Amino acid sequence: MAGTLNKIMLIGHTGDDVKMHHFEGGGCIGRFPLATNEDYVNKTSGERVSNTEWHNIVVRNKAAEICEKYLKKGDKVYIEGRIKTRKWTDDKGMDRYSTEVQCTEFTFLTPKDQAGAPGNNQQASSPSSSAPQQRQSQPDAQPQEQEEDDLPF
């Protein structure tokens, strides 16, 4: 294989609201945790097992502002991006590593009528609590129309 690919697609629930960091040049970055769950039945014991994996999501600039406005703790979201590992030295001089998902596209999956439902920490009467279902691309981050199709699935 001549090329390589670094792509990740996740569907999960946000573990917290988006935390924003603004820079002097006008750019910004948003970070939030995303939980994905795996449920299965252990074949030897017959016991139902549930595992949760946490992912650190990073969005930039206009996409970060949109996520900050519409995503709240507990919302379901589709994330597409690439994996990046950062290395730094902590206070004690130890090398530390952090693996993040650099988000390039996203789609809000929590229905508008469920925004503000128990567990989502949103006010149902707030105008900003209804998140439109849209797919965002990081460079321009403008809402795109989704086409209806006749497929039964």
PEZI-V134893 format. One record per pair of residues at least 6 apart in sequence whose ideal C-beta (glycine too) atoms are under 8 Angstrom apart, sorted by sequence separation. I is the first residue (numbers start at 1). J is the second residue. D is the distance in Angstrom with one decimal. If there is no record, write none. Layout:
BEGIN
i=I j=J d=D
i=I j=J d=D
END
This chain:
BEGIN
i=22 j=28 d=4.7
i=23 j=29 d=7.6
i=41 j=47 d=7.1
i=42 j=48 d=7.7
i=71 j=77 d=6.4
i=89 j=95 d=6.0
i=90 j=96 d=5.0
i=114 j=120 d=7.1
i=116 j=122 d=4.1
i=123 j=129 d=5.7
i=21 j=28 d=6.5
i=41 j=48 d=5.5
i=42 j=49 d=5.4
i=88 j=95 d=7.7
i=89 j=96 d=7.0
i=115 j=122 d=5.3
i=116 j=123 d=5.7
i=117 j=124 d=7.7
i=122 j=129 d=4.3
i=136 j=143 d=7.5
i=137 j=144 d=7.7
i=20 j=28 d=5.8
i=21 j=29 d=5.0
i=40 j=48 d=7.7
i=41 j=49 d=7.2
i=59 j=67 d=5.2
i=87 j=95 d=6.2
i=88 j=96 d=5.5
i=116 j=124 d=3.3
i=136 j=144 d=7.9
i=20 j=29 d=7.4
i=21 j=30 d=7.7
i=39 j=48 d=6.9
i=40 j=49 d=5.6
i=87 j=96 d=7.2
i=115 j=124 d=6.9
i=116 j=125 d=7.7
i=134 j=143 d=4.6
i=135 j=144 d=5.7
i=20 j=30 d=5.2
i=21 j=31 d=7.6
i=39 j=49 d=7.2
i=87 j=97 d=5.5
i=88 j=98 d=7.6
i=110 j=120 d=7.1
i=116 j=126 d=7.3
i=134 j=144 d=6.5
i=19 j=30 d=6.8
i=39 j=50 d=4.9
i=86 j=97 d=7.0
i=132 j=143 d=6.9
i=135 j=146 d=7.1
i=18 j=30 d=4.4
i=19 j=31 d=5.2
i=38 j=50 d=7.2
i=39 j=51 d=8.0
i=85 j=97 d=5.8
i=86 j=98 d=4.9
i=134 j=146 d=7.5
i=18 j=31 d=7.1
i=19 j=32 d=6.6
i=37 j=50 d=6.2
i=38 j=51 d=4.7
i=85 j=98 d=7.0
i=86 j=99 d=8.0
i=116 j=129 d=5.1
i=133 j=146 d=7.3
i=18 j=32 d=4.7
i=37 j=51 d=7.1
i=38 j=52 d=7.9
i=85 j=99 d=4.9
i=86 j=100 d=6.8
i=115 j=129 d=4.7
i=17 j=32 d=6.9
i=37 j=52 d=5.3
i=38 j=53 d=7.2
i=84 j=99 d=7.4
i=85 j=100 d=7.7
i=115 j=130 d=5.3
i=16 j=32 d=5.7
i=36 j=52 d=7.2
i=37 j=53 d=7.8
i=83 j=99 d=6.3
i=84 j=100 d=5.4
i=115 j=131 d=6.1
i=15 j=32 d=7.1
i=16 j=33 d=5.7
i=35 j=52 d=5.3
i=36 j=53 d=5.1
i=83 j=100 d=7.4
i=84 j=101 d=7.8
i=14 j=32 d=5.5
i=15 j=33 d=3.6
i=35 j=53 d=7.2
i=83 j=101 d=6.2
i=84 j=102 d=5.1
i=112 j=130 d=4.4
i=14 j=33 d=7.1
i=15 j=34 d=6.7
i=35 j=54 d=5.7
i=36 j=55 d=6.8
i=82 j=101 d=7.4
i=83 j=102 d=7.6
i=112 j=131 d=6.9
i=14 j=34 d=6.0
i=15 j=35 d=5.3
i=34 j=54 d=7.2
i=35 j=55 d=7.8
i=81 j=101 d=4.9
i=82 j=102 d=5.2
i=112 j=132 d=7.6
i=13 j=34 d=7.2
i=14 j=35 d=7.8
i=33 j=54 d=5.4
i=34 j=55 d=4.6
i=81 j=102 d=4.9
i=110 j=131 d=6.3
i=12 j=34 d=4.4
i=13 j=35 d=5.2
i=33 j=55 d=7.0
i=34 j=56 d=8.0
i=57 j=79 d=5.9
i=79 j=101 d=6.3
i=81 j=103 d=4.3
i=82 j=104 d=7.0
i=12 j=35 d=5.1
i=33 j=56 d=6.2
i=34 j=57 d=5.1
i=80 j=103 d=7.2
i=81 j=104 d=4.7
i=108 j=131 d=4.3
i=10 j=34 d=6.1
i=12 j=36 d=4.1
i=33 j=57 d=7.1
i=55 j=79 d=7.9
i=57 j=81 d=7.8
i=79 j=103 d=5.4
i=80 j=104 d=5.9
i=81 j=105 d=7.3
i=108 j=132 d=6.8
i=109 j=133 d=7.1
i=11 j=36 d=7.1
i=12 j=37 d=7.5
i=31 j=56 d=6.7
i=32 j=57 d=5.4
i=80 j=105 d=4.3
i=108 j=133 d=5.4
i=10 j=36 d=5.8
i=31 j=57 d=6.8
i=58 j=84 d=7.9
i=79 j=105 d=7.8
i=80 j=106 d=6.9
i=107 j=133 d=6.4
i=108 j=134 d=6.7
i=31 j=58 d=5.5
i=79 j=106 d=5.3
i=107 j=134 d=6.6
i=30 j=58 d=7.3
i=31 j=59 d=7.9
i=78 j=106 d=6.3
i=107 j=135 d=4.6
i=29 j=58 d=6.4
i=30 j=59 d=4.7
i=77 j=106 d=5.9
i=78 j=107 d=4.3
i=106 j=135 d=7.1
i=107 j=136 d=7.7
i=29 j=59 d=7.3
i=30 j=60 d=7.6
i=77 j=107 d=7.0
i=105 j=135 d=5.8
i=106 j=136 d=5.3
i=29 j=60 d=5.4
i=77 j=108 d=5.7
i=78 j=109 d=5.8
i=105 j=136 d=6.0
i=28 j=60 d=7.3
i=29 j=61 d=7.9
i=76 j=108 d=7.9
i=77 j=109 d=5.7
i=105 j=137 d=5.4
i=27 j=60 d=7.0
i=28 j=61 d=6.1
i=30 j=63 d=7.8
i=75 j=108 d=6.9
i=76 j=109 d=4.1
i=77 j=110 d=7.4
i=104 j=137 d=6.8
i=105 j=138 d=7.2
i=27 j=61 d=5.6
i=30 j=64 d=3.3
i=75 j=109 d=7.7
i=76 j=110 d=4.8
i=104 j=138 d=5.0
i=29 j=64 d=5.9
i=30 j=65 d=7.6
i=32 j=67 d=7.3
i=75 j=110 d=4.3
i=103 j=138 d=7.1
i=28 j=64 d=5.3
i=28 j=65 d=6.7
i=30 j=67 d=5.3
i=71 j=108 d=7.1
i=30 j=68 d=5.6
i=70 j=108 d=6.1
i=15 j=54 d=6.6
i=32 j=71 d=6.9
i=67 j=106 d=7.0
i=63 j=103 d=6.9
i=75 j=115 d=7.7
i=18 j=59 d=7.6
i=56 j=98 d=6.8
i=58 j=100 d=5.0
i=12 j=55 d=7.1
i=34 j=77 d=7.1
i=56 j=99 d=7.0
i=57 j=100 d=7.3
i=58 j=101 d=6.8
i=60 j=103 d=8.0
i=63 j=106 d=7.1
i=72 j=115 d=7.7
i=20 j=64 d=6.4
i=56 j=100 d=4.5
i=57 j=101 d=5.1
i=58 j=102 d=5.4
i=59 j=103 d=4.5
i=10 j=55 d=6.1
i=20 j=65 d=7.8
i=34 j=79 d=6.3
i=56 j=101 d=6.7
i=58 j=103 d=6.3
i=74 j=119 d=4.9
i=75 j=120 d=6.3
i=18 j=64 d=7.0
i=55 j=101 d=5.4
i=57 j=103 d=5.6
i=74 j=120 d=4.5
i=59 j=106 d=7.3
i=73 j=120 d=7.0
i=74 j=121 d=6.5
i=20 j=68 d=5.4
i=72 j=120 d=5.6
i=73 j=121 d=4.9
i=18 j=67 d=4.9
i=72 j=121 d=5.5
i=18 j=68 d=4.4
i=72 j=122 d=4.8
i=17 j=68 d=7.8
i=18 j=71 d=5.6
i=17 j=71 d=7.2
i=17 j=72 d=5.8
i=17 j=73 d=5.5
i=75 j=131 d=6.9
i=14 j=71 d=5.6
i=16 j=73 d=5.3
i=72 j=129 d=7.5
i=14 j=72 d=7.0
i=15 j=73 d=6.8
i=70 j=128 d=7.2
i=14 j=73 d=5.7
i=69 j=128 d=6.0
i=14 j=74 d=6.4
i=71 j=131 d=6.9
i=13 j=74 d=5.7
i=14 j=75 d=5.1
i=70 j=131 d=3.7
i=13 j=75 d=6.8
i=70 j=132 d=7.3
i=13 j=76 d=5.5
i=14 j=77 d=6.4
i=12 j=76 d=7.2
i=13 j=77 d=7.8
i=11 j=76 d=7.0
i=12 j=77 d=7.1
i=11 j=77 d=7.4
i=11 j=78 d=5.1
i=12 j=79 d=7.6
i=34 j=101 d=7.6
i=10 j=78 d=7.3
i=11 j=79 d=7.7
i=9 j=78 d=7.3
i=10 j=79 d=4.6
i=9 j=79 d=7.3
i=10 j=80 d=7.9
i=66 j=136 d=6.2
i=8 j=79 d=7.7
i=9 j=80 d=5.2
i=8 j=80 d=7.3
i=7 j=80 d=7.4
i=8 j=81 d=5.9
i=63 j=136 d=5.2
i=7 j=81 d=7.7
i=8 j=82 d=6.5
i=63 j=137 d=7.9
i=7 j=82 d=6.1
i=8 j=83 d=5.6
i=63 j=138 d=5.0
i=66 j=141 d=6.2
i=6 j=82 d=4.4
i=62 j=138 d=8.0
i=6 j=83 d=6.0
i=61 j=138 d=7.2
i=60 j=138 d=6.2
i=62 j=140 d=7.6
i=63 j=141 d=4.5
i=59 j=138 d=7.4
i=62 j=141 d=3.6
i=61 j=141 d=7.1
i=10 j=101 d=6.9
i=8 j=101 d=5.7
i=11 j=109 d=6.9
i=17 j=121 d=7.7
END
